[in-house]
């Protein structure tokens, strides 16, 4: 997996040495629940997450160039549920989170733009999905800034098993090309 670069971020694979800083940000009660996953309980738990979900292909640490440390994550993964597209059409879902001290600085849209470009230009995507919990208005704004179109709201559950209505969006290759 290659690293990607934006104006302020280096997007690179997560490393074992990132576990302490990941725990610092992911143990924040305001971060995980907004993104749909449980808060991290220890550095060891964060290391397990690095070896699990954050170790998947196309999942990157958002390294803020100014500090040199991860301040969030961004990735592309198979959507659930996928759209009914022609056989062989590639579709991925964009996911992201940013540590609370970095909220409101435009880092999520910046990282999202880099990943969307990767999805369409490098990975041959036809459609990129994105979603947010219905209460997460900041994430909704990120998704809107990235040019996604609202599709539907579905019932879902968060990482702790709690009901969480989820607003779902799509961005087609054609719409992305038209925007750029």
C-alpha positions in Angstrom: 0.0 0.0 0.0 1.5 3.3 -1.0 1.4 6.5 1.0 -0.6 9.5 -0.3 0.1 13.2 0.3 -2.2 16.2 0.5 -1.3 19.8 1.3 -1.3 19.3 5.1 -1.4 15.5 5.5 0.6 12.4 4.8 -1.8 9.4 4.4 0.2 6.3 5.3 -0.4 2.8 6.7 -0.9 2.6 10.5 2.2 1.3 12.4 2.5 -0.4 15.7 4.3 2.6 17.1 1.2 4.7 16.5 -0.8 2.8 19.2 -0.2 5.4 22.1 -1.3 8.4 20.0 -4.2 6.4 18.5 -5.3 5.5 22.1 -5.0 9.2 23.1 -7.4 10.3 20.3 -9.6 7.1 20.1 -10.3 7.0 23.9 -12.2 10.3 23.5 -15.9 9.7 24.2 -16.8 12.3 21.5 -14.9 10.6 18.7 -15.7 6.8 18.4 -19.4 7.0 19.0 -19.8 9.7 16.2 -17.9 7.4 13.8 -19.8 4.3 14.9 -17.1 2.4 16.9 -16.5 1.9 20.6 -14.0 4.1 22.4 -10.6 2.5 22.8 -9.9 1.2 26.3 -6.1 0.9 26.4 -2.9 1.3 24.3 -3.1 -2.5 23.8 -6.7 -2.2 22.5 -5.5 0.4 20.1 -2.7 -1.9 18.9 -5.3 -4.6 18.3 -7.3 -2.2 16.2 -4.2 -1.3 14.2 -3.7 -5.0 13.5 -7.4 -5.4 12.7 -9.6 -2.8 11.1 -6.9 -0.1 10.7 -4.6 -2.7 9.2 -6.9 -3.4 6.2 -5.9 -2.5 2.7 -6.6 1.2 1.7 -6.8 2.3 5.4 -4.5 5.1 6.3 -3.4 7.1 9.3 -3.9 10.9 8.8 -0.5 12.2 9.7 -0.6 16.0 10.3 2.7 17.2 8.6 3.0 20.0 11.1 3.3 17.6 14.1 4.4 14.4 12.4 1.8 12.3 14.3 -1.5 10.7 13.3 -4.6 12.8 14.1 -7.2 10.5 12.5 -7.8 7.9 9.9 -9.3 7.5 6.4 -10.0 4.5 4.3 -11.9 2.8 1.5 -13.7 -0.5 2.2 -16.4 -2.6 0.7 -19.8 -0.9 1.2 -22.6 -2.5 3.3 -25.0 -2.9 1.6 -23.6 -2.5 -1.9 -25.6 -1.0 -4.7 -27.0 -3.2 -7.4 -24.5 -2.3 -10.1 -23.4 -4.2 -13.3 -21.2 -7.2 -12.7 -17.6 -6.1 -12.2 -18.4 -2.5 -11.3 -16.1 -1.5 -8.4 -17.7 0.3 -5.5 -16.1 1.3 -2.2 -17.1 3.2 0.9 -15.2 6.1 2.3 -14.8 6.2 6.1 -12.9 8.8 8.2 -12.5 10.3 11.6 -10.4 13.1 13.0 -9.2 13.7 16.6 -11.3 16.3 18.4 -8.5 19.0 18.7 -8.3 19.0 14.9 -12.1 19.3 14.2 -13.1 22.3 12.1 -9.8 22.7 10.3 -10.8 21.0 7.0 -8.6 17.9 7.5 -11.4 15.4 6.9 -12.5 17.0 3.5 -8.8 17.2 2.5 -8.1 13.6 3.3 -11.5 12.6 1.7 -10.6 14.3 -1.5 -7.3 12.4 -1.7 -9.0 9.1 -1.1 -11.8 9.8 -3.6 -9.2 10.6 -6.2 -7.5 7.3 -5.4 -10.8 5.4 -5.6 -11.6 6.8 -9.1 -8.2 7.2 -10.7 -6.2 4.3 -9.2 -8.7 1.7 -8.1 -11.2 2.0 -11.0 -14.3 2.7 -8.8 -17.6 3.4 -10.4 -19.2 4.6 -7.2 -18.0 5.7 -3.8 -20.4 5.5 -0.8 -20.2 7.5 2.4 -22.4 7.6 5.5 -22.9 9.3 8.8 -24.9 8.8 12.0 -28.0 11.0 11.7 -26.9 13.1 14.7 -23.4 13.8 13.3 -23.9 17.1 11.5 -20.2 17.8 11.2 -19.7 14.6 9.2 -22.7 15.5 7.0 -21.0 18.8 6.2 -17.8 16.9 5.2 -19.8 14.6 2.9 -21.6 17.6 1.3 -18.3 19.4 0.7 -17.0 16.3 -1.0 -19.8 16.4 -3.5 -21.8 13.3 -2.5 -25.5 13.0 -3.2 -27.9 11.9 -0.4 -29.5 8.5 -1.1 -31.4 7.2 1.9 -31.5 6.8 5.7 -31.3 3.3 7.0 -31.5 1.6 10.4 -28.1 0.5 11.7 -26.3 -0.2 14.9 -23.1 1.3 16.3 -20.0 -0.5 17.5 -21.7 -0.9 21.0 -24.8 -2.5 19.5 -27.0 0.6 20.0 -29.5 1.6 17.3 -28.1 4.4 15.0 -30.0 5.7 12.0 -27.5 6.2 9.3 -27.7 8.7 6.4 -26.2 7.2 3.2 -24.7 9.1 0.2 -23.1 8.2 -3.2 -20.7 9.8 -5.5 -20.5 8.4 -9.0 -17.4 8.6 -11.2 -19.4 10.8 -13.7 -20.4 13.3 -11.0 -16.8 13.4 -9.6 -15.4 14.0 -13.1 -18.0 16.8 -13.7 -17.0 18.5 -10.4 -13.3 18.3 -11.4 
